[in-house]
Amino acid sequence: MPDEPQVLSNLGLSYMLQNNLPRAAETLRRAHERNPADSRVRANLALVLGLEGKQAEAEAIVKADLPPDQAAAKVTALRQLLARKQQRADK
C-alpha cells in the first residue's frame, strides 16, 4: 500500500536520514494530506520542516488541533531538538 500514511511517513524518515530533506518533506506532506489527524506523521513532517529551516511552518503543524498547553509543550520540544541538532552541526 504505497500511499498509506504510515508507509509514506517511514519513507519520508528514510529520506531524512539520507539528508534528502526536500524529498523527505514532499513525502511527509503526502502522508499528512492523507491523514492529517495522525500525530506521528505531523511530528515527522514538523521535524523535517524544522531541519529545513522552516520553523514557523513546523510550529504551525505541531500546534494543529492541540490545546494551547500541549501545543506549547510540543513546540518547546521541537525547538530543543532542533537546537541540539544545530549544536552538533556546529562542532
PDB file of N, CA, C and O in Angstrom:
ATOM      1  N   MET A   1       0.847  -1.175   0.000  1.00  0.00           N
ATOM      2  CA  MET A   1       0.000   0.000   0.000  1.00  0.00           C
ATOM      3  C   MET A   1       0.892   1.238   0.000  1.00  0.00           C
ATOM      4  O   MET A   1       1.135   1.827   1.053  1.00  0.00           O
ATOM      5  N   PRO A   2       1.371   1.628  -1.153  1.00  0.00           N
ATOM      6  CA  PRO A   2       2.353   2.718  -1.207  1.00  0.00           C
ATOM      7  C   PRO A   2       1.835   4.080  -0.772  1.00  0.00           C
ATOM      8  O   PRO A   2       2.639   4.936  -0.403  1.00  0.00           O
ATOM      9  N   ASP A   3       0.541   4.318  -0.799  1.00  0.00           N
ATOM     10  CA  ASP A   3       0.015   5.632  -0.395  1.00  0.00           C
ATOM     11  C   ASP A   3      -0.537   5.638   1.021  1.00  0.00           C
ATOM     12  O   ASP A   3      -1.187   6.602   1.424  1.00  0.00           O
ATOM     13  N   GLU A   4      -0.290   4.582   1.778  1.00  0.00           N
ATOM     14  CA  GLU A   4      -0.741   4.522   3.169  1.00  0.00           C
ATOM     15  C   GLU A   4       0.115   5.495   3.978  1.00  0.00           C
ATOM     16  O   GLU A   4       1.339   5.475   3.858  1.00  0.00           O
ATOM     17  N   PRO A   5      -0.506   6.350   4.802  1.00  0.00           N
ATOM     18  CA  PRO A   5       0.245   7.401   5.509  1.00  0.00           C
ATOM     19  C   PRO A   5       1.436   6.904   6.330  1.00  0.00           C
ATOM     20  O   PRO A   5       2.480   7.557   6.337  1.00  0.00           O
ATOM     21  N   GLN A   6       1.312   5.793   7.005  1.00  0.00           N
ATOM     22  CA  GLN A   6       2.440   5.307   7.809  1.00  0.00           C
ATOM     23  C   GLN A   6       3.599   4.850   6.935  1.00  0.00           C
ATOM     24  O   GLN A   6       4.763   5.030   7.293  1.00  0.00           O
ATOM     25  N   VAL A   7       3.279   4.258   5.786  1.00  0.00           N
ATOM     26  CA  VAL A   7       4.332   3.858   4.846  1.00  0.00           C
ATOM     27  C   VAL A   7       5.035   5.100   4.313  1.00  0.00           C
ATOM     28  O   VAL A   7       6.264   5.149   4.255  1.00  0.00           O
ATOM     29  N   LEU A   8       4.253   6.101   3.926  1.00  0.00           N
ATOM     30  CA  LEU A   8       4.834   7.350   3.446  1.00  0.00           C
ATOM     31  C   LEU A   8       5.665   8.032   4.530  1.00  0.00           C
ATOM     32  O   LEU A   8       6.729   8.584   4.249  1.00  0.00           O
ATOM     33  N   SER A   9       5.180   7.992   5.754  1.00  0.00           N
ATOM     34  CA  SER A   9       5.911   8.601   6.863  1.00  0.00           C
ATOM     35  C   SER A   9       7.263   7.921   7.060  1.00  0.00           C
ATOM     36  O   SER A   9       8.283   8.589   7.228  1.00  0.00           O
ATOM     37  N   ASN A  10       7.264   6.603   7.038  1.00  0.00           N
ATOM     38  CA  ASN A  10       8.523   5.865   7.176  1.00  0.00           C
ATOM     39  C   ASN A  10       9.466   6.155   6.011  1.00  0.00           C
ATOM     40  O   ASN A  10      10.673   6.302   6.204  1.00  0.00           O
ATOM     41  N   LEU A  11       8.916   6.236   4.810  1.00  0.00           N
ATOM     42  CA  LEU A  11       9.728   6.561   3.645  1.00  0.00           C
ATOM     43  C   LEU A  11      10.314   7.970   3.793  1.00  0.00           C
ATOM     44  O   LEU A  11      11.487   8.195   3.496  1.00  0.00           O
ATOM     45  N   GLY A  12       9.500   8.899   4.247  1.00  0.00           N
ATOM     46  CA  GLY A  12       9.983  10.259   4.471  1.00  0.00           C
ATOM     47  C   GLY A  12      11.122  10.300   5.481  1.00  0.00           C
ATOM     48  O   GLY A  12      12.096  11.030   5.292  1.00  0.00           O
ATOM     49  N   LEU A  13      11.006   9.525   6.545  1.00  0.00           N
ATOM     50  CA  LEU A  13      12.085   9.471   7.539  1.00  0.00           C
ATOM     51  C   LEU A  13      13.348   8.863   6.940  1.00  0.00           C
ATOM     52  O   LEU A  13      14.458   9.271   7.285  1.00  0.00           O
ATOM     53  N   SER A  14      13.187   7.898   6.053  1.00  0.00           N
ATOM     54  CA  SER A  14      14.351   7.312   5.378  1.00  0.00           C
ATOM     55  C   SER A  14      15.061   8.369   4.536  1.00  0.00           C
ATOM     56  O   SER A  14      16.290   8.444   4.533  1.00  0.00           O
ATOM     57  N   TYR A  15      14.289   9.181   3.825  1.00  0.00           N
ATOM     58  CA  TYR A  15      14.894  10.268   3.053  1.00  0.00           C
ATOM     59  C   TYR A  15      15.599  11.260   3.978  1.00  0.00           C
ATOM     60  O   TYR A  15      16.670  11.771   3.649  1.00  0.00           O
ATOM     61  N   MET A  16      14.997  11.529   5.128  1.00  0.00           N
ATOM     62  CA  MET A  16      15.611  12.449   6.079  1.00  0.00           C
ATOM     63  C   MET A  16      16.962  11.903   6.539  1.00  0.00           C
ATOM     64  O   MET A  16      17.936  12.650   6.633  1.00  0.00           O
ATOM     65  N   LEU A  17      17.022  10.607   6.824  1.00  0.00           N
ATOM     66  CA  LEU A  17      18.272  10.001   7.279  1.00  0.00           C
ATOM     67  C   LEU A  17      19.348  10.024   6.194  1.00  0.00           C
ATOM     68  O   LEU A  17      20.541   9.977   6.494  1.00  0.00           O
ATOM     69  N   GLN A  18      18.921  10.097   4.939  1.00  0.00           N
ATOM     70  CA  GLN A  18      19.861  10.222   3.821  1.00  0.00           C
ATOM     71  C   GLN A  18      20.215  11.685   3.559  1.00  0.00           C
ATOM     72  O   GLN A  18      20.944  11.998   2.618  1.00  0.00           O
ATOM     73  N   ASN A  19      19.693  12.568   4.396  1.00  0.00           N
ATOM     74  CA  ASN A  19      19.891  14.016   4.279  1.00  0.00           C
ATOM     75  C   ASN A  19      19.279  14.582   2.996  1.00  0.00           C
ATOM     76  O   ASN A  19      19.760  15.576   2.452  1.00  0.00           O
ATOM     77  N   ASN A  20      18.223  13.940   2.527  1.00  0.00           N
ATOM     78  CA  ASN A  20      17.478  14.422   1.369  1.00  0.00           C
ATOM     79  C   ASN A  20      16.212  15.093   1.906  1.00  0.00           C
ATOM     80  O   ASN A  20      15.108  14.565   1.771  1.00  0.00           O
ATOM     81  N   LEU A  21      16.393  16.262   2.515  1.00  0.00           N
ATOM     82  CA  LEU A  21      15.292  16.930   3.204  1.00  0.00           C
ATOM     83  C   LEU A  21      14.158  17.365   2.276  1.00  0.00           C
ATOM     84  O   LEU A  21      12.996  17.229   2.658  1.00  0.00           O
ATOM     85  N   PRO A  22      14.436  17.879   1.081  1.00  0.00           N
ATOM     86  CA  PRO A  22      13.313  18.255   0.218  1.00  0.00           C
ATOM     87  C   PRO A  22      12.412  17.066  -0.137  1.00  0.00           C
ATOM     88  O   PRO A  22      11.186  17.179  -0.122  1.00  0.00           O
ATOM     89  N   ARG A  23      13.029  15.936  -0.454  1.00  0.00           N
ATOM     90  CA  ARG A  23      12.232  14.750  -0.789  1.00  0.00           C
ATOM     91  C   ARG A  23      11.511  14.219   0.448  1.00  0.00           C
ATOM     92  O   ARG A  23      10.377  13.749   0.354  1.00  0.00           O
ATOM     93  N   ALA A  24      12.162  14.293   1.601  1.00  0.00           N
ATOM     94  CA  ALA A  24      11.530  13.869   2.848  1.00  0.00           C
ATOM     95  C   ALA A  24      10.299  14.724   3.123  1.00  0.00           C
ATOM     96  O   ALA A  24       9.240  14.199   3.468  1.00  0.00           O
ATOM     97  N   ALA A  25      10.434  16.041   2.973  1.00  0.00           N
ATOM     98  CA  ALA A  25       9.303  16.939   3.226  1.00  0.00           C
ATOM     99  C   ALA A  25       8.167  16.668   2.249  1.00  0.00           C
ATOM    100  O   ALA A  25       7.002  16.643   2.646  1.00  0.00           O
ATOM    101  N   GLU A  26       8.489  16.468   0.990  1.00  0.00           N
ATOM    102  CA  GLU A  26       7.452  16.177  -0.015  1.00  0.00           C
ATOM    103  C   GLU A  26       6.694  14.899   0.330  1.00  0.00           C
ATOM    104  O   GLU A  26       5.466  14.861   0.254  1.00  0.00           O
ATOM    105  N   THR A  27       7.420  13.863   0.707  1.00  0.00           N
ATOM    106  CA  THR A  27       6.805  12.580   1.045  1.00  0.00           C
ATOM    107  C   THR A  27       5.960  12.696   2.307  1.00  0.00           C
ATOM    108  O   THR A  27       4.858  12.153   2.374  1.00  0.00           O
ATOM    109  N   LEU A  28       6.477  13.403   3.304  1.00  0.00           N
ATOM    110  CA  LEU A  28       5.735  13.569   4.553  1.00  0.00           C
ATOM    111  C   LEU A  28       4.512  14.468   4.363  1.00  0.00           C
ATOM    112  O   LEU A  28       3.506  14.285   5.048  1.00  0.00           O
ATOM    113  N   ARG A  29       4.582  15.416   3.462  1.00  0.00           N
ATOM    114  CA  ARG A  29       3.398  16.228   3.151  1.00  0.00           C
ATOM    115  C   ARG A  29       2.294  15.350   2.555  1.00  0.00           C
ATOM    116  O   ARG A  29       1.118  15.509   2.884  1.00  0.00           O
ATOM    117  N   ARG A  30       2.685  14.426   1.678  1.00  0.00           N
ATOM    118  CA  ARG A  30       1.690  13.499   1.112  1.00  0.00           C
ATOM    119  C   ARG A  30       1.062  12.655   2.215  1.00  0.00           C
ATOM    120  O   ARG A  30      -0.152  12.452   2.225  1.00  0.00           O
ATOM    121  N   ALA A  31       1.870  12.168   3.130  1.00  0.00           N
ATOM    122  CA  ALA A  31       1.348  11.377   4.245  1.00  0.00           C
ATOM    123  C   ALA A  31       0.386  12.210   5.081  1.00  0.00           C
ATOM    124  O   ALA A  31      -0.677  11.733   5.480  1.00  0.00           O
ATOM    125  N   HIS A  32       0.762  13.453   5.343  1.00  0.00           N
ATOM    126  CA  HIS A  32      -0.070  14.353   6.148  1.00  0.00           C
ATOM    127  C   HIS A  32      -1.382  14.668   5.445  1.00  0.00           C
ATOM    128  O   HIS A  32      -2.422  14.753   6.099  1.00  0.00           O
ATOM    129  N   GLU A  33      -1.357  14.844   4.126  1.00  0.00           N
ATOM    130  CA  GLU A  33      -2.582  15.106   3.368  1.00  0.00           C
ATOM    131  C   GLU A  33      -3.545  13.929   3.460  1.00  0.00           C
ATOM    132  O   GLU A  33      -4.761  14.115   3.509  1.00  0.00           O
ATOM    133  N   ARG A  34      -2.999  12.723   3.482  1.00  0.00           N
ATOM    134  CA  ARG A  34      -3.839  11.528   3.518  1.00  0.00           C
ATOM    135  C   ARG A  34      -4.402  11.241   4.915  1.00  0.00           C
ATOM    136  O   ARG A  34      -5.447  10.605   5.053  1.00  0.00           O
ATOM    137  N   ASN A  35      -3.704  11.711   5.937  1.00  0.00           N
ATOM    138  CA  ASN A  35      -4.192  11.507   7.306  1.00  0.00           C
ATOM    139  C   ASN A  35      -3.699  12.635   8.203  1.00  0.00           C
ATOM    140  O   ASN A  35      -2.744  12.453   8.959  1.00  0.00           O
ATOM    141  N   PRO A  36      -4.341  13.800   8.128  1.00  0.00           N
ATOM    142  CA  PRO A  36      -3.884  14.949   8.923  1.00  0.00           C
ATOM    143  C   PRO A  36      -4.049  14.758  10.433  1.00  0.00           C
ATOM    144  O   PRO A  36      -3.465  15.511  11.212  1.00  0.00           O
ATOM    145  N   ALA A  37      -4.820  13.783  10.851  1.00  0.00           N
ATOM    146  CA  ALA A  37      -5.041  13.567  12.280  1.00  0.00           C
ATOM    147  C   ALA A  37      -3.947  12.717  12.936  1.00  0.00           C
ATOM    148  O   ALA A  37      -3.900  12.625  14.162  1.00  0.00           O
ATOM    149  N   ASP A  38      -3.081  12.106  12.154  1.00  0.00           N
ATOM    150  CA  ASP A  38      -2.043  11.228  12.705  1.00  0.00           C
ATOM    151  C   ASP A  38      -0.924  12.077  13.316  1.00  0.00           C
ATOM    152  O   ASP A  38      -0.188  12.762  12.605  1.00  0.00           O
ATOM    153  N   SER A  39      -0.811  12.019  14.623  1.00  0.00           N
ATOM    154  CA  SER A  39       0.163  12.863  15.325  1.00  0.00           C
ATOM    155  C   SER A  39       1.600  12.488  14.985  1.00  0.00           C
ATOM    156  O   SER A  39       2.472  13.357  14.987  1.00  0.00           O
ATOM    157  N   ARG A  40       1.868  11.225  14.696  1.00  0.00           N
ATOM    158  CA  ARG A  40       3.237  10.820  14.347  1.00  0.00           C
ATOM    159  C   ARG A  40       3.649  11.403  12.999  1.00  0.00           C
ATOM    160  O   ARG A  40       4.772  11.877  12.830  1.00  0.00           O
ATOM    161  N   VAL A  41       2.724  11.363  12.046  1.00  0.00           N
ATOM    162  CA  VAL A  41       3.010  11.936  10.732  1.00  0.00           C
ATOM    163  C   VAL A  41       3.253  13.436  10.871  1.00  0.00           C
ATOM    164  O   VAL A  41       4.193  13.976  10.286  1.00  0.00           O
ATOM    165  N   ARG A  42       2.392  14.114  11.657  1.00  0.00           N
ATOM    166  CA  ARG A  42       2.572  15.557  11.881  1.00  0.00           C
ATOM    167  C   ARG A  42       3.918  15.849  12.517  1.00  0.00           C
ATOM    168  O   ARG A  42       4.612  16.780  12.111  1.00  0.00           O
ATOM    169  N   ALA A  43       4.289  15.052  13.517  1.00  0.00           N
ATOM    170  CA  ALA A  43       5.564  15.275  14.207  1.00  0.00           C
ATOM    171  C   ALA A  43       6.744  15.066  13.261  1.00  0.00           C
ATOM    172  O   ALA A  43       7.707  15.832  13.291  1.00  0.00           O
ATOM    173  N   ASN A  44       6.674  14.044  12.432  1.00  0.00           N
ATOM    174  CA  ASN A  44       7.759  13.785  11.483  1.00  0.00           C
ATOM    175  C   ASN A  44       7.871  14.910  10.461  1.00  0.00           C
ATOM    176  O   ASN A  44       8.972  15.355  10.137  1.00  0.00           O
ATOM    177  N   LEU A  45       6.728  15.368   9.955  1.00  0.00           N
ATOM    178  CA  LEU A  45       6.734  16.465   8.994  1.00  0.00           C
ATOM    179  C   LEU A  45       7.301  17.727   9.641  1.00  0.00           C
ATOM    180  O   LEU A  45       8.120  18.423   9.040  1.00  0.00           O
ATOM    181  N   ALA A  46       6.873  18.015  10.844  1.00  0.00           N
ATOM    182  CA  ALA A  46       7.370  19.201  11.543  1.00  0.00           C
ATOM    183  C   ALA A  46       8.877  19.109  11.764  1.00  0.00           C
ATOM    184  O   ALA A  46       9.581  20.109  11.624  1.00  0.00           O
ATOM    185  N   LEU A  47       9.372  17.943  12.103  1.00  0.00           N
ATOM    186  CA  LEU A  47      10.808  17.764  12.308  1.00  0.00           C
ATOM    187  C   LEU A  47      11.573  18.067  11.029  1.00  0.00           C
ATOM    188  O   LEU A  47      12.557  18.806  11.055  1.00  0.00           O
ATOM    189  N   VAL A  48      11.133  17.508   9.921  1.00  0.00           N
ATOM    190  CA  VAL A  48      11.832  17.733   8.649  1.00  0.00           C
ATOM    191  C   VAL A  48      11.762  19.207   8.251  1.00  0.00           C
ATOM    192  O   VAL A  48      12.755  19.779   7.804  1.00  0.00           O
ATOM    193  N   LEU A  49      10.604  19.811   8.412  1.00  0.00           N
ATOM    194  CA  LEU A  49      10.482  21.233   8.078  1.00  0.00           C
ATOM    195  C   LEU A  49      11.406  22.071   8.960  1.00  0.00           C
ATOM    196  O   LEU A  49      12.037  23.015   8.483  1.00  0.00           O
ATOM    197  N   GLY A  50      11.485  21.730  10.229  1.00  0.00           N
ATOM    198  CA  GLY A  50      12.397  22.430  11.127  1.00  0.00           C
ATOM    199  C   GLY A  50      13.847  22.274  10.697  1.00  0.00           C
ATOM    200  O   GLY A  50      14.625  23.227  10.748  1.00  0.00           O
ATOM    201  N   LEU A  51      14.207  21.064  10.272  1.00  0.00           N
ATOM    202  CA  LEU A  51      15.573  20.833   9.800  1.00  0.00           C
ATOM    203  C   LEU A  51      15.866  21.613   8.522  1.00  0.00           C
ATOM    204  O   LEU A  51      17.012  21.973   8.254  1.00  0.00           O
ATOM    205  N   GLU A  52      14.830  21.868   7.743  1.00  0.00           N
ATOM    206  CA  GLU A  52      14.990  22.678   6.536  1.00  0.00           C
ATOM    207  C   GLU A  52      15.051  24.174   6.853  1.00  0.00           C
ATOM    208  O   GLU A  52      15.314  24.987   5.967  1.00  0.00           O
ATOM    209  N   GLY A  53      14.811  24.534   8.110  1.00  0.00           N
ATOM    210  CA  GLY A  53      14.829  25.939   8.497  1.00  0.00           C
ATOM    211  C   GLY A  53      13.479  26.617   8.406  1.00  0.00           C
ATOM    212  O   GLY A  53      13.395  27.842   8.494  1.00  0.00           O
ATOM    213  N   LYS A  54      12.435  25.852   8.232  1.00  0.00           N
ATOM    214  CA  LYS A  54      11.081  26.400   8.115  1.00  0.00           C
ATOM    215  C   LYS A  54      10.381  26.307   9.479  1.00  0.00           C
ATOM    216  O   LYS A  54       9.385  25.602   9.640  1.00  0.00           O
ATOM    217  N   GLN A  55      10.938  27.044  10.457  1.00  0.00           N
ATOM    218  CA  GLN A  55      10.471  26.949  11.844  1.00  0.00           C
ATOM    219  C   GLN A  55       8.998  27.311  11.998  1.00  0.00           C
ATOM    220  O   GLN A  55       8.254  26.601  12.675  1.00  0.00           O
ATOM    221  N   ALA A  56       8.572  28.399  11.382  1.00  0.00           N
ATOM    222  CA  ALA A  56       7.189  28.852  11.561  1.00  0.00           C
ATOM    223  C   ALA A  56       6.200  27.811  11.046  1.00  0.00           C
ATOM    224  O   ALA A  56       5.193  27.528  11.694  1.00  0.00           O
ATOM    225  N   GLU A  57       6.491  27.250   9.888  1.00  0.00           N
ATOM    226  CA  GLU A  57       5.597  26.221   9.338  1.00  0.00           C
ATOM    227  C   GLU A  57       5.619  24.963  10.198  1.00  0.00           C
ATOM    228  O   GLU A  57       4.580  24.345  10.429  1.00  0.00           O
ATOM    229  N   ALA A  58       6.802  24.587  10.670  1.00  0.00           N
ATOM    230  CA  ALA A  58       6.927  23.415  11.536  1.00  0.00           C
ATOM    231  C   ALA A  58       6.112  23.602  12.820  1.00  0.00           C
ATOM    232  O   ALA A  58       5.406  22.692  13.254  1.00  0.00           O
ATOM    233  N   GLU A  59       6.217  24.778  13.411  1.00  0.00           N
ATOM    234  CA  GLU A  59       5.482  25.043  14.647  1.00  0.00           C
ATOM    235  C   GLU A  59       3.976  25.055  14.406  1.00  0.00           C
ATOM    236  O   GLU A  59       3.214  24.582  15.249  1.00  0.00           O
ATOM    237  N   ALA A  60       3.544  25.580  13.286  1.00  0.00           N
ATOM    238  CA  ALA A  60       2.110  25.595  12.972  1.00  0.00           C
ATOM    239  C   ALA A  60       1.578  24.170  12.840  1.00  0.00           C
ATOM    240  O   ALA A  60       0.465  23.878  13.279  1.00  0.00           O
ATOM    241  N   ILE A  61       2.354  23.301  12.250  1.00  0.00           N
ATOM    242  CA  ILE A  61       1.922  21.905  12.094  1.00  0.00           C
ATOM    243  C   ILE A  61       1.891  21.211  13.446  1.00  0.00           C
ATOM    244  O   ILE A  61       0.968  20.450  13.736  1.00  0.00           O
ATOM    245  N   VAL A  62       2.891  21.468  14.271  1.00  0.00           N
ATOM    246  CA  VAL A  62       2.943  20.850  15.602  1.00  0.00           C
ATOM    247  C   VAL A  62       1.734  21.273  16.435  1.00  0.00           C
ATOM    248  O   VAL A  62       1.168  20.463  17.169  1.00  0.00           O
ATOM    249  N   LYS A  63       1.342  22.534  16.322  1.00  0.00           N
ATOM    250  CA  LYS A  63       0.260  23.070  17.156  1.00  0.00           C
ATOM    251  C   LYS A  63      -1.139  22.689  16.674  1.00  0.00           C
ATOM    252  O   LYS A  63      -2.109  22.853  17.413  1.00  0.00           O
ATOM    253  N   ALA A  64      -1.254  22.190  15.466  1.00  0.00           N
ATOM    254  CA  ALA A  64      -2.569  21.909  14.883  1.00  0.00           C
ATOM    255  C   ALA A  64      -3.391  20.992  15.782  1.00  0.00           C
ATOM    256  O   ALA A  64      -2.925  19.941  16.223  1.00  0.00           O
ATOM    257  N   ASP A  65      -4.606  21.411  16.037  1.00  0.00           N
ATOM    258  CA  ASP A  65      -5.596  20.595  16.762  1.00  0.00           C
ATOM    259  C   ASP A  65      -5.200  20.242  18.189  1.00  0.00           C
ATOM    260  O   ASP A  65      -5.707  19.266  18.741  1.00  0.00           O
ATOM    261  N   LEU A  66      -4.313  21.008  18.792  1.00  0.00           N
ATOM    262  CA  LEU A  66      -3.928  20.732  20.178  1.00  0.00           C
ATOM    263  C   LEU A  66      -4.380  21.869  21.081  1.00  0.00           C
ATOM    264  O   LEU A  66      -4.434  23.024  20.658  1.00  0.00           O
ATOM    265  N   PRO A  67      -4.705  21.540  22.325  1.00  0.00           N
ATOM    266  CA  PRO A  67      -4.976  22.600  23.295  1.00  0.00           C
ATOM    267  C   PRO A  67      -3.706  23.448  23.483  1.00  0.00           C
ATOM    268  O   PRO A  67      -2.599  22.950  23.278  1.00  0.00           O
ATOM    269  N   PRO A  68      -3.857  24.702  23.865  1.00  0.00           N
ATOM    270  CA  PRO A  68      -2.701  25.608  23.969  1.00  0.00           C
ATOM    271  C   PRO A  68      -1.541  25.081  24.816  1.00  0.00           C
ATOM    272  O   PRO A  68      -0.380  25.250  24.442  1.00  0.00           O
ATOM    273  N   ASP A  69      -1.837  24.449  25.947  1.00  0.00           N
ATOM    274  CA  ASP A  69      -0.744  23.968  26.800  1.00  0.00           C
ATOM    275  C   ASP A  69       0.029  22.838  26.136  1.00  0.00           C
ATOM    276  O   ASP A  69       1.257  22.799  26.218  1.00  0.00           O
ATOM    277  N   GLN A  70      -0.670  21.920  25.483  1.00  0.00           N
ATOM    278  CA  GLN A  70       0.009  20.834  24.784  1.00  0.00           C
ATOM    279  C   GLN A  70       0.769  21.359  23.571  1.00  0.00           C
ATOM    280  O   GLN A  70       1.872  20.896  23.282  1.00  0.00           O
ATOM    281  N   ALA A  71       0.197  22.307  22.872  1.00  0.00           N
ATOM    282  CA  ALA A  71       0.861  22.897  21.708  1.00  0.00           C
ATOM    283  C   ALA A  71       2.167  23.565  22.125  1.00  0.00           C
ATOM    284  O   ALA A  71       3.188  23.409  21.456  1.00  0.00           O
ATOM    285  N   ALA A  72       2.136  24.302  23.219  1.00  0.00           N
ATOM    286  CA  ALA A  72       3.346  24.973  23.710  1.00  0.00           C
ATOM    287  C   ALA A  72       4.418  23.957  24.079  1.00  0.00           C
ATOM    288  O   ALA A  72       5.596  24.162  23.786  1.00  0.00           O
ATOM    289  N   ALA A  73       4.019  22.867  24.719  1.00  0.00           N
ATOM    290  CA  ALA A  73       4.982  21.832  25.098  1.00  0.00           C
ATOM    291  C   ALA A  73       5.595  21.177  23.866  1.00  0.00           C
ATOM    292  O   ALA A  73       6.797  20.912  23.840  1.00  0.00           O
ATOM    293  N   LYS A  74       4.791  20.916  22.856  1.00  0.00           N
ATOM    294  CA  LYS A  74       5.292  20.298  21.618  1.00  0.00           C
ATOM    295  C   LYS A  74       6.256  21.238  20.892  1.00  0.00           C
ATOM    296  O   LYS A  74       7.290  20.799  20.388  1.00  0.00           O
ATOM    297  N   VAL A  75       5.923  22.516  20.840  1.00  0.00           N
ATOM    298  CA  VAL A  75       6.797  23.490  20.184  1.00  0.00           C
ATOM    299  C   VAL A  75       8.122  23.590  20.939  1.00  0.00           C
ATOM    300  O   VAL A  75       9.182  23.656  20.316  1.00  0.00           O
ATOM    301  N   THR A  76       8.075  23.602  22.248  1.00  0.00           N
ATOM    302  CA  THR A  76       9.299  23.649  23.048  1.00  0.00           C
ATOM    303  C   THR A  76      10.165  22.428  22.775  1.00  0.00           C
ATOM    304  O   THR A  76      11.379  22.552  22.610  1.00  0.00           O
ATOM    305  N   ALA A  77       9.556  21.258  22.727  1.00  0.00           N
ATOM    306  CA  ALA A  77      10.307  20.033  22.453  1.00  0.00           C
ATOM    307  C   ALA A  77      10.937  20.078  21.064  1.00  0.00           C
ATOM    308  O   ALA A  77      12.086  19.672  20.888  1.00  0.00           O
ATOM    309  N   LEU A  78      10.191  20.570  20.082  1.00  0.00           N
ATOM    310  CA  LEU A  78      10.727  20.687  18.724  1.00  0.00           C
ATOM    311  C   LEU A  78      11.913  21.646  18.698  1.00  0.00           C
ATOM    312  O   LEU A  78      12.940  21.345  18.091  1.00  0.00           O
ATOM    313  N   ARG A  79      11.779  22.783  19.344  1.00  0.00           N
ATOM    314  CA  ARG A  79      12.868  23.767  19.373  1.00  0.00           C
ATOM    315  C   ARG A  79      14.117  23.186  20.039  1.00  0.00           C
ATOM    316  O   ARG A  79      15.232  23.419  19.573  1.00  0.00           O
ATOM    317  N   GLN A  80      13.937  22.433  21.123  1.00  0.00           N
ATOM    318  CA  GLN A  80      15.075  21.831  21.814  1.00  0.00           C
ATOM    319  C   GLN A  80      15.772  20.804  20.923  1.00  0.00           C
ATOM    320  O   GLN A  80      17.000  20.745  20.870  1.00  0.00           O
ATOM    321  N   LEU A  81      14.979  20.003  20.231  1.00  0.00           N
ATOM    322  CA  LEU A  81      15.543  19.008  19.337  1.00  0.00           C
ATOM    323  C   LEU A  81      16.351  19.671  18.223  1.00  0.00           C
ATOM    324  O   LEU A  81      17.460  19.237  17.911  1.00  0.00           O
ATOM    325  N   LEU A  82      15.798  20.709  17.635  1.00  0.00           N
ATOM    326  CA  LEU A  82      16.492  21.407  16.559  1.00  0.00           C
ATOM    327  C   LEU A  82      17.732  22.138  17.069  1.00  0.00           C
ATOM    328  O   LEU A  82      18.729  22.229  16.353  1.00  0.00           O
ATOM    329  N   ALA A  83      17.685  22.657  18.284  1.00  0.00           N
ATOM    330  CA  ALA A  83      18.847  23.324  18.867  1.00  0.00           C
ATOM    331  C   ALA A  83      19.978  22.328  19.105  1.00  0.00           C
ATOM    332  O   ALA A  83      21.142  22.640  18.853  1.00  0.00           O
ATOM    333  N   ARG A  84      19.644  21.134  19.588  1.00  0.00           N
ATOM    334  CA  ARG A  84      20.667  20.098  19.793  1.00  0.00           C
ATOM    335  C   ARG A  84      21.295  19.695  18.466  1.00  0.00           C
ATOM    336  O   ARG A  84      22.506  19.492  18.384  1.00  0.00           O
ATOM    337  N   LYS A  85      20.479  19.581  17.438  1.00  0.00           N
ATOM    338  CA  LYS A  85      20.995  19.237  16.111  1.00  0.00           C
ATOM    339  C   LYS A  85      21.951  20.316  15.621  1.00  0.00           C
ATOM    340  O   LYS A  85      23.004  20.012  15.060  1.00  0.00           O
ATOM    341  N   GLN A  86      21.583  21.570  15.833  1.00  0.00           N
ATOM    342  CA  GLN A  86      22.438  22.682  15.403  1.00  0.00           C
ATOM    343  C   GLN A  86      23.739  22.695  16.182  1.00  0.00           C
ATOM    344  O   GLN A  86      24.796  22.965  15.611  1.00  0.00           O
ATOM    345  N   GLN A  87      23.684  22.407  17.475  1.00  0.00           N
ATOM    346  CA  GLN A  87      24.900  22.368  18.289  1.00  0.00           C
ATOM    347  C   GLN A  87      25.847  21.277  17.783  1.00  0.00           C
ATOM    348  O   GLN A  87      27.059  21.483  17.724  1.00  0.00           O
ATOM    349  N   ARG A  88      25.294  20.120  17.420  1.00  0.00           N
ATOM    350  CA  ARG A  88      26.134  19.033  16.882  1.00  0.00           C
ATOM    351  C   ARG A  88      26.746  19.449  15.560  1.00  0.00           C
ATOM    352  O   ARG A  88      27.905  19.138  15.285  1.00  0.00           O
ATOM    353  N   ALA A  89      25.985  20.143  14.745  1.00  0.00           N
ATOM    354  CA  ALA A  89      26.483  20.582  13.433  1.00  0.00           C
ATOM    355  C   ALA A  89      27.578  21.627  13.591  1.00  0.00           C
ATOM    356  O   ALA A  89      28.499  21.694  12.777  1.00  0.00           O
ATOM    357  N   ASP A  90      27.480  22.445  14.641  1.00  0.00           N
ATOM    358  CA  ASP A  90      28.477  23.495  14.870  1.00  0.00           C
ATOM    359  C   ASP A  90      29.817  22.949  15.352  1.00  0.00           C
ATOM    360  O   ASP A  90      30.845  23.615  15.225  1.00  0.00           O
ATOM    361  N   LYS A  91      29.804  21.746  15.902  1.00  0.00           N
ATOM    362  CA  LYS A  91      31.054  21.173  16.457  1.00  0.00           C
ATOM    363  C   LYS A  91      31.961  20.656  15.375  1.00  0.00           C
ATOM    364  O   LYS A  91      33.043  20.147  15.668  1.00  0.00           O
TER     365      LYS A  91
END
